[in-house]
């Protein structure tokens, strides 16, 4: 994290802070001094460009219009004032809330403002006529967040009791209500590319909502602190694909295209500060503004240094028995000779004497037993070809030590990966995240860890779903093609998946073949079924060449796959 600037924002306590979304180079703040201050964010500093007066009570919420030509601010008295930045004066005063105005948002395509207040009401204001054109009642507690949908047709609002409401602006009525959160709503953020809402709450979770079907797409594990600001990536090819969620403890990068995934976590400590707003720029820089007392801090995080944007770290491949150090031949060994290979006698006294090119076992020969065995099984010419005449025991020990160090690094890497798997996902109940983490490990570590984990987990008791099947099948395929012990684990995993999801995949494909109706709600399931079907076909094609330590399970898997007719 890079600290961009730290400055005195107001003459008394700062209450709110927001960035301008259009340029990303301006910000606005409000405080107990009743002023609204506008800031210019330069490369390494932030300067005040104007201070707007007009409120008679502390300012609680602020927002720019999409063109960054106006600023709207709400106060503890319930009054809302709109400022024209060219004249630096109030051009609209809006009154209607009976208590503190706590949150505000500006419509993307018109001069409309939405506000929420301590009086539990949500109001829509027309800045051209200065009138309140709509009042939405229904929240049972303080409204903590409001946000227009990207197309401007609907408004979402969240309250202190964790309730989310979706309002139709044209019809003037409630469309949908969600009560899944167990704490006050702290932030609402829309995906810039899709009709998906991300909500954050004091219950320390994020929830992802599909507003086309009004379905909950998923929820994150309980975090250490509530997220108070969310910003999506906006530049291609990442527009809308990742969301940076910021709390007092961490910055986390999430995606939710096919499953809820945390790609990386940046730990920090912002205890004592209130996070006002965040913004992701075109070049993947995350800017944030936080405040404490009368001071404001602006900081920057380079997202290109975090996953999934940073290059993946390489992990050394594990050492196999074939990579063990080669035996050496002392300097006194005779040079190679063009004579025919010396055949080892089947019997006779010479079999008891050491080969001329290999010395008898001594304390300085750490692997003399292995060398003796090689001398009795290999011809002299072969020994000379692979020997290193100019190397002594010191060099041999150094090579052996290097091999051991590489092995230790490999084992430590696997241990670290296992700890991340357990503490970061499995122990938190994030089954999808755990299996996805296994699939993203580097080659060598991935197969070994997948075999260890999947060989010791009762998948039937985990409660797998179709998404878990999509994540596990590639791992099973990779294990099936590996060593016999790995293949046994892969066959066992594939057997569970085919038995559990084979009927669903088959029925789904047949149903779509006979039904031409468009079902948007079922499209995601259909896509996952297609992925599973492809893996099942590939699995069936690989089974004839599989060598496993459990042939009975292999036969059972072949029978299951044959039953559904994949590959034909």
Legacy VTK file of the C-alpha trace (Angstrom):
# vtk DataFile Version 3.0
C-alpha trace
ASCII
DATASET POLYDATA
POINTS 568 float
0.000 0.000 0.000
1.197 3.500 -0.853
0.104 6.482 1.254
-0.786 9.159 -1.267
-1.555 12.098 1.043
-2.639 13.002 4.547
-4.215 16.365 5.269
-6.558 18.320 7.496
-9.948 18.042 5.846
-12.101 20.220 8.086
-11.817 22.429 11.123
-13.711 19.763 13.094
-14.652 16.081 12.703
-14.889 14.704 9.149
-18.092 12.665 8.603
-18.030 11.605 4.936
-15.797 11.377 1.852
-16.449 10.441 -1.804
-14.433 10.293 -5.044
-15.605 11.656 -8.386
-16.179 8.618 -10.603
-15.715 10.294 -13.975
-12.119 11.537 -13.651
-10.984 9.888 -10.440
-9.078 13.127 -9.753
-11.518 14.975 -7.508
-13.046 14.206 -4.128
-15.539 15.798 -1.768
-15.865 15.686 2.018
-18.291 16.914 4.647
-17.831 17.579 8.342
-19.166 18.866 11.626
-18.095 22.389 10.591
-21.126 22.301 8.202
-18.870 22.835 5.174
-18.520 20.783 1.998
-14.907 20.766 0.779
-13.854 19.815 -2.755
-10.357 18.413 -3.378
-8.110 18.023 -6.410
-6.082 14.792 -6.304
-2.718 15.216 -7.995
0.105 12.726 -8.465
1.538 12.932 -4.953
-0.637 15.487 -3.182
-4.208 16.606 -2.586
-5.243 20.270 -2.655
-8.426 22.009 -1.603
-10.022 23.787 -4.575
-13.179 25.108 -2.918
-15.158 25.126 0.308
-18.944 25.228 -0.052
-21.107 26.697 2.709
-24.862 26.709 3.176
-25.698 23.969 5.655
-26.548 24.932 9.215
-25.841 21.477 10.713
-23.103 18.835 10.314
-22.834 17.302 6.841
-23.407 13.513 6.906
-23.278 12.419 3.246
-21.966 13.780 -0.078
-21.993 12.776 -3.751
-20.831 14.128 -7.150
-23.104 14.130 -10.173
-21.839 11.894 -13.054
-20.337 14.922 -14.867
-18.567 16.199 -11.711
-20.155 19.608 -12.152
-22.388 19.444 -9.101
-22.168 18.234 -5.519
-25.111 17.178 -3.365
-24.846 16.978 0.439
-27.211 15.865 3.204
-27.060 17.024 6.825
-28.120 15.960 10.308
-31.122 18.296 10.119
-32.492 16.304 7.176
-31.863 19.154 4.717
-30.224 18.407 1.344
-28.373 21.043 -0.668
-27.149 20.834 -4.271
-24.137 22.984 -5.195
-23.074 24.224 -8.608
-19.279 23.968 -8.743
-18.855 26.677 -11.397
-20.515 29.320 -9.241
-19.564 27.620 -5.939
-23.076 28.312 -4.633
-26.186 26.425 -3.559
-28.652 26.164 -6.442
-31.207 23.814 -4.822
-32.320 23.301 -1.209
-34.421 20.198 -0.566
-36.390 19.666 2.641
-38.540 16.703 3.572
-36.700 14.303 5.849
-37.680 14.609 9.490
-34.254 13.539 10.799
-30.630 13.106 9.748
-29.985 12.384 6.054
-27.592 9.426 6.207
-27.019 8.407 2.583
-27.386 9.845 -0.908
-26.947 8.832 -4.568
-27.137 10.655 -7.912
-29.006 9.245 -10.927
-26.774 8.388 -13.890
-29.035 9.804 -16.625
-31.047 12.649 -15.101
-31.144 15.331 -12.442
-32.578 13.032 -9.807
-31.210 12.337 -6.350
-32.117 9.525 -3.952
-31.740 9.982 -0.200
-32.199 7.819 2.874
-32.562 9.002 6.430
-32.814 8.147 10.084
-36.613 8.542 9.723
-36.599 5.181 7.766
-37.845 6.863 4.565
-36.309 6.835 1.084
-37.002 9.880 -1.103
-36.493 10.680 -4.798
-35.843 14.336 -5.625
-36.110 16.190 -8.948
-33.414 18.889 -8.957
-35.088 20.742 -11.830
-38.338 21.313 -9.957
-36.931 21.101 -6.390
-39.723 18.655 -5.577
-39.784 15.270 -3.863
-41.315 13.125 -6.601
-41.473 9.862 -4.642
-41.316 8.702 -1.022
-40.756 5.002 -0.344
-41.840 3.761 3.066
-41.264 0.279 4.388
-37.950 0.118 6.173
-38.273 -0.583 9.890
-35.011 1.111 10.843
-32.528 3.746 9.686
-31.696 3.705 5.967
-27.931 3.275 5.698
-27.338 3.027 1.935
-29.089 3.833 -1.359
-27.964 3.128 -4.925
-29.552 3.495 -8.360
-29.310 0.535 -10.727
-26.986 1.121 -13.731
-29.939 1.513 -16.128
-31.650 3.983 -13.789
-34.973 2.100 -13.626
-34.746 0.885 -10.046
-33.382 1.972 -6.705
-31.901 -0.275 -4.016
-31.877 0.661 -0.342
-30.416 -1.007 2.740
-31.177 -0.402 6.384
-29.715 -0.884 9.852
-31.679 -4.117 10.395
-29.957 -5.771 7.397
-32.938 -5.509 5.037
-32.463 -4.814 1.314
-35.299 -3.408 -0.787
-35.592 -2.978 -4.565
-37.915 -0.166 -5.683
-39.414 0.394 -9.149
-39.029 4.133 -9.894
-41.603 4.156 -12.699
-44.328 2.225 -10.917
-43.423 3.703 -7.541
-43.649 0.404 -5.682
-41.560 -2.238 -3.940
-40.325 -4.970 -6.280
-38.376 -7.247 -3.966
-37.113 -7.503 -0.408
-34.168 -9.503 0.955
-33.633 -10.148 4.658
-30.626 -12.477 4.504
-28.086 -10.177 6.151
-27.832 -10.357 9.937
-26.468 -6.845 10.441
-26.747 -3.281 9.167
-26.063 -2.746 5.448
-22.751 -0.889 5.101
-22.320 -0.692 1.332
-24.148 -1.345 -1.961
-22.274 -1.660 -5.267
-23.508 -2.634 -8.738
-21.491 -4.567 -11.295
-20.806 -2.181 -14.217
-21.424 -4.911 -16.813
-24.186 -7.101 -15.359
-27.381 -6.722 -13.359
-25.690 -7.955 -10.176
-25.723 -6.204 -6.808
-23.032 -6.685 -4.174
-24.068 -5.886 -0.606
-21.891 -5.639 2.498
-23.096 -5.769 6.066
-22.081 -5.522 9.694
-22.486 -9.315 9.785
-19.034 -9.275 8.059
-20.168 -10.966 4.855
-20.674 -9.975 1.234
-23.704 -11.208 -0.664
-24.102 -11.285 -4.442
-27.596 -10.833 -5.902
-28.868 -11.488 -9.423
-31.478 -8.762 -9.925
-32.826 -10.354 -13.104
-34.010 -13.434 -11.236
-33.940 -11.913 -7.717
-31.764 -14.804 -6.551
-28.856 -14.934 -4.144
-25.793 -16.027 -6.124
-23.583 -16.603 -3.105
-22.172 -15.322 0.155
-18.595 -14.947 1.391
-17.302 -16.530 4.620
-17.565 -14.396 7.765
-14.609 -12.003 7.769
-12.675 -10.340 10.590
-14.324 -6.942 10.036
-17.261 -5.588 8.013
-16.580 -4.321 4.499
-17.437 -0.644 4.176
-16.426 0.078 0.550
-16.517 -1.937 -2.684
-15.165 -1.018 -6.129
-15.206 -3.049 -9.349
-12.495 -3.176 -11.979
-13.594 -1.038 -14.929
-10.982 -1.524 -17.675
-10.971 -4.255 -20.311
-10.524 -7.168 -20.176
-11.365 -7.050 -16.471
-14.407 -4.753 -16.487
-16.880 -6.006 -13.901
-15.011 -9.257 -13.331
-13.395 -8.421 -9.983
-14.536 -6.525 -6.907
-12.153 -4.992 -4.367
-13.765 -5.179 -0.932
-12.138 -3.058 1.772
-12.522 -3.233 5.544
-10.452 -1.912 8.448
-8.374 -5.120 8.354
-8.001 -6.176 4.728
-8.317 -5.491 1.025
-9.716 -8.569 -0.731
-10.150 -9.235 -4.439
-13.283 -11.242 -5.246
-14.817 -12.679 -8.393
-18.260 -14.253 -8.699
-18.686 -15.156 -12.361
-19.122 -18.899 -11.827
-18.404 -19.173 -8.091
-17.497 -16.889 -5.204
-13.673 -16.705 -5.174
-11.223 -14.671 -3.107
-8.115 -14.304 -5.284
-5.889 -12.386 -2.883
-5.853 -10.637 0.485
-3.802 -7.621 1.533
-3.573 -7.284 5.303
-3.426 -3.876 6.915
-4.581 -2.072 10.026
-6.949 0.874 9.597
-8.414 0.620 13.103
-9.503 4.018 14.336
-10.209 5.315 10.824
-13.502 5.364 8.940
-13.347 4.300 5.305
-15.259 6.739 3.141
-14.930 5.531 -0.435
-12.809 3.505 -2.883
-12.168 3.738 -6.610
-10.412 1.449 -9.129
-8.752 3.277 -12.036
-8.221 2.089 -15.610
-4.646 1.018 -14.826
-5.737 -1.182 -11.879
-4.862 1.206 -9.076
-7.169 1.072 -6.067
-7.587 4.460 -4.393
-9.218 4.850 -1.011
-10.125 7.700 1.285
-10.408 7.293 5.051
-10.787 9.809 7.837
-10.335 10.204 11.582
-11.157 13.309 13.596
-10.419 16.320 11.354
-7.942 14.541 9.046
-8.287 12.677 5.751
-5.905 10.071 4.338
-5.794 9.039 0.697
-3.949 5.803 -0.104
-3.275 3.662 -3.148
-2.923 -0.091 -3.676
-1.333 -1.444 -6.861
-3.702 -4.267 -7.807
-1.269 -5.555 -10.437
0.857 -6.817 -7.541
-2.035 -8.976 -6.272
-3.625 -12.110 -7.660
-5.124 -12.694 -10.159
-3.271 -9.854 -11.922
0.240 -10.631 -10.632
2.292 -13.396 -12.319
1.848 -16.707 -10.553
4.692 -17.704 -8.258
6.718 -20.673 -9.443
7.166 -23.630 -7.096
10.133 -26.045 -7.484
9.191 -29.449 -8.771
9.535 -32.284 -6.253
12.559 -34.561 -6.452
11.878 -38.059 -7.716
14.065 -41.121 -7.099
15.390 -40.824 -10.635
16.904 -37.446 -9.755
19.157 -38.859 -7.013
22.888 -38.005 -7.277
24.887 -40.268 -9.622
27.705 -42.432 -8.215
31.175 -41.059 -8.727
34.473 -42.591 -9.728
37.725 -41.478 -8.007
40.512 -39.716 -9.886
42.500 -42.956 -10.013
39.966 -44.623 -12.286
41.443 -45.776 -15.606
40.389 -43.925 -18.760
37.675 -45.326 -21.018
38.806 -48.085 -23.354
37.384 -49.068 -26.734
37.467 -52.729 -25.725
34.185 -54.624 -25.739
32.071 -54.474 -22.607
33.241 -56.735 -19.793
30.559 -59.269 -19.082
29.982 -60.051 -15.435
30.774 -63.723 -14.745
27.937 -65.818 -13.453
30.188 -67.463 -10.910
33.795 -67.592 -9.800
36.028 -65.764 -7.381
36.018 -62.517 -9.352
32.449 -61.793 -8.292
33.672 -61.314 -4.738
36.285 -58.699 -5.611
35.372 -55.076 -6.326
35.566 -53.717 -9.855
38.886 -51.993 -10.668
37.018 -48.756 -11.369
35.115 -48.691 -8.084
37.026 -48.565 -4.767
36.093 -50.740 -1.800
33.634 -49.199 0.675
35.321 -46.635 2.892
34.215 -44.018 5.378
34.688 -41.350 2.694
32.311 -43.082 0.268
28.777 -42.280 1.510
27.057 -44.496 -1.042
29.597 -47.253 -1.485
26.971 -50.009 -1.214
25.004 -48.581 -4.096
28.202 -48.227 -6.121
29.120 -51.894 -5.531
25.719 -52.983 -6.764
26.110 -50.867 -9.878
29.574 -52.329 -10.519
28.225 -55.861 -10.612
25.324 -55.028 -12.891
26.841 -52.570 -15.408
29.650 -53.012 -17.867
32.925 -51.129 -17.420
32.305 -48.895 -20.410
28.901 -47.861 -19.085
30.360 -47.045 -15.699
33.113 -44.945 -17.274
30.621 -43.094 -19.470
28.517 -41.887 -16.533
31.338 -41.391 -14.052
32.837 -37.963 -13.248
36.561 -38.631 -12.919
37.585 -35.181 -11.676
35.209 -35.054 -8.719
36.048 -35.924 -5.151
33.937 -36.768 -2.151
33.624 -33.099 -1.136
31.886 -32.229 -4.401
29.690 -35.280 -4.079
28.565 -34.261 -0.586
27.873 -30.735 -1.847
25.673 -32.106 -4.638
23.864 -34.383 -2.222
23.294 -31.458 0.161
21.899 -29.336 -2.670
19.463 -32.116 -3.545
18.350 -32.377 0.063
17.805 -28.623 0.291
15.671 -28.706 -2.839
13.617 -31.532 -1.363
13.130 -29.580 1.862
11.991 -26.501 -0.066
9.508 -28.647 -1.958
8.112 -30.183 1.206
7.875 -26.761 2.879
6.035 -25.417 -0.161
3.534 -28.265 0.041
3.125 -27.746 3.768
2.453 -24.046 3.244
-0.088 -24.823 0.517
-1.837 -27.293 2.818
-1.991 -24.708 5.612
-3.481 -22.146 3.196
-5.999 -24.746 2.010
-7.121 -25.501 5.560
-7.027 -22.086 7.223
-8.065 -20.024 4.211
-10.926 -22.160 2.923
-11.686 -25.602 4.357
-11.878 -24.632 8.036
-14.185 -21.744 7.087
-16.570 -24.040 5.228
-15.657 -22.587 1.818
-15.748 -25.857 -0.128
-15.738 -24.192 -3.553
-12.833 -21.933 -2.614
-10.884 -24.917 -1.254
-11.258 -26.989 -4.427
-10.528 -23.979 -6.608
-7.374 -23.322 -4.580
-6.205 -26.897 -5.254
-6.785 -26.456 -8.978
-4.694 -23.270 -9.093
-1.607 -24.751 -7.446
1.488 -25.254 -9.664
2.201 -28.587 -11.295
3.891 -30.995 -8.917
2.430 -29.447 -5.783
-1.110 -29.703 -7.185
-1.096 -33.462 -7.829
0.585 -34.334 -4.536
-1.654 -32.128 -2.411
-4.829 -33.126 -4.287
-4.007 -36.808 -3.713
-3.360 -36.211 -0.009
-6.493 -34.125 0.543
-8.990 -35.985 -1.635
-7.682 -39.322 -0.428
-8.559 -38.402 3.153
-11.867 -36.554 2.682
-15.253 -38.261 2.677
-16.700 -36.430 -0.314
-20.087 -38.067 0.121
-20.384 -36.395 3.533
-19.210 -32.942 2.384
-22.438 -32.040 0.625
-21.237 -31.449 -2.932
-23.120 -29.421 -5.508
-22.793 -29.053 -9.258
-20.194 -26.286 -8.950
-18.049 -28.528 -6.728
-18.338 -31.261 -9.362
-17.047 -28.835 -12.024
-14.066 -27.983 -9.800
-13.221 -31.552 -8.776
-13.441 -33.344 -12.130
-10.254 -31.761 -13.614
-8.349 -32.783 -10.475
-9.699 -36.336 -10.714
-8.722 -36.535 -14.395
-5.180 -35.411 -13.601
-4.816 -37.935 -10.790
-6.215 -40.780 -12.916
-3.417 -40.207 -15.439
-0.690 -40.235 -12.753
1.074 -42.803 -10.592
-0.983 -45.868 -9.554
-1.431 -44.489 -6.030
-2.600 -41.142 -7.439
-4.811 -42.935 -9.949
-6.532 -44.834 -7.129
-7.514 -41.525 -5.501
-8.625 -40.072 -8.829
-10.789 -43.118 -9.579
-12.401 -42.939 -6.119
-13.204 -39.232 -6.556
-14.545 -39.719 -10.089
-16.681 -42.618 -8.895
-18.388 -40.410 -6.277
-18.953 -37.597 -8.795
-20.333 -39.803 -11.568
-22.682 -41.591 -9.158
-23.927 -38.309 -7.670
-24.165 -36.089 -10.748
-24.337 -38.483 -13.691
-28.149 -38.728 -13.667
-28.504 -34.937 -13.347
-26.136 -34.251 -16.250
-27.797 -36.827 -18.475
-31.347 -35.685 -17.656
-30.404 -32.033 -18.193
-29.035 -32.671 -21.675
-32.019 -34.789 -22.689
-34.477 -32.209 -21.343
-32.866 -29.424 -23.354
-32.822 -31.604 -26.454
-36.590 -32.040 -26.219
-37.460 -28.529 -24.966
-36.808 -25.434 -27.048
-38.074 -22.928 -24.470
-35.637 -20.309 -23.183
-35.069 -20.556 -19.437
-32.617 -17.926 -18.245
-32.722 -19.186 -14.670
-31.530 -22.610 -15.804
-28.831 -21.433 -18.209
-26.087 -21.424 -15.584
-26.945 -24.951 -14.462
-27.056 -26.088 -18.081
-23.599 -24.641 -18.707
-22.182 -26.500 -15.714
-23.837 -29.714 -16.831
-22.183 -29.313 -20.232
-18.779 -28.890 -18.566
-19.339 -32.022 -16.461
-20.456 -33.954 -19.528
-17.231 -33.062 -21.320
-15.164 -34.241 -18.372
-17.136 -37.494 -18.140
-16.455 -38.211 -21.824
-12.746 -37.463 -21.368
-12.640 -39.643 -18.267
-14.159 -42.586 -20.100
-11.584 -42.282 -22.879
-8.706 -42.404 -20.370
-9.835 -45.347 -18.262
-8.561 -48.177 -20.544
-4.941 -47.090 -19.992
-5.214 -46.363 -16.247
-3.015 -48.283 -13.830
-4.324 -48.213 -10.283
-3.831 -49.968 -6.976
-7.611 -50.476 -6.722
-8.769 -52.363 -9.841
-12.168 -53.084 -8.331
-12.994 -49.369 -7.995
-11.773 -48.858 -11.566
-14.152 -51.542 -12.794
-17.020 -49.952 -10.875
-16.257 -46.556 -12.448
-16.205 -48.064 -15.927
-19.585 -49.613 -15.223
-21.059 -46.301 -14.068
-19.775 -44.433 -17.110
-21.008 -47.179 -19.426
-24.426 -47.015 -17.831
-24.891 -43.420 -18.961
-23.450 -44.048 -22.399
-20.804 -41.301 -22.440
-18.294 -41.486 -25.206
-20.628 -43.185 -27.639
LINES 1 569
568 0 1 2 3 4 5 6 7 8 9 10 11 12 13 14 15 16 17 18 19 20 21 22 23 24 25 26 27 28 29 30 31 32 33 34 35 36 37 38 39 40 41 42 43 44 45 46 47 48 49 50 51 52 53 54 55 56 57 58 59 60 61 62 63 64 65 66 67 68 69 70 71 72 73 74 75 76 77 78 79 80 81 82 83 84 85 86 87 88 89 90 91 92 93 94 95 96 97 98 99 100 101 102 103 104 105 106 107 108 109 110 111 112 113 114 115 116 117 118 119 120 121 122 123 124 125 126 127 128 129 130 131 132 133 134 135 136 137 138 139 140 141 142 143 144 145 146 147 148 149 150 151 152 153 154 155 156 157 158 159 160 161 162 163 164 165 166 167 168 169 170 171 172 173 174 175 176 177 178 179 180 181 182 183 184 185 186 187 188 189 190 191 192 193 194 195 196 197 198 199 200 201 202 203 204 205 206 207 208 209 210 211 212 213 214 215 216 217 218 219 220 221 222 223 224 225 226 227 228 229 230 231 232 233 234 235 236 237 238 239 240 241 242 243 244 245 246 247 248 249 250 251 252 253 254 255 256 257 258 259 260 261 262 263 264 265 266 267 268 269 270 271 272 273 274 275 276 277 278 279 280 281 282 283 284 285 286 287 288 289 290 291 292 293 294 295 296 297 298 299 300 301 302 303 304 305 306 307 308 309 310 311 312 313 314 315 316 317 318 319 320 321 322 323 324 325 326 327 328 329 330 331 332 333 334 335 336 337 338 339 340 341 342 343 344 345 346 347 348 349 350 351 352 353 354 355 356 357 358 359 360 361 362 363 364 365 366 367 368 369 370 371 372 373 374 375 376 377 378 379 380 381 382 383 384 385 386 387 388 389 390 391 392 393 394 395 396 397 398 399 400 401 402 403 404 405 406 407 408 409 410 411 412 413 414 415 416 417 418 419 420 421 422 423 424 425 426 427 428 429 430 431 432 433 434 435 436 437 438 439 440 441 442 443 444 445 446 447 448 449 450 451 452 453 454 455 456 457 458 459 460 461 462 463 464 465 466 467 468 469 470 471 472 473 474 475 476 477 478 479 480 481 482 483 484 485 486 487 488 489 490 491 492 493 494 495 496 497 498 499 500 501 502 503 504 505 506 507 508 509 510 511 512 513 514 515 516 517 518 519 520 521 522 523 524 525 526 527 528 529 530 531 532 533 534 535 536 537 538 539 540 541 542 543 544 545 546 547 548 549 550 551 552 553 554 555 556 557 558 559 560 561 562 563 564 565 566 567
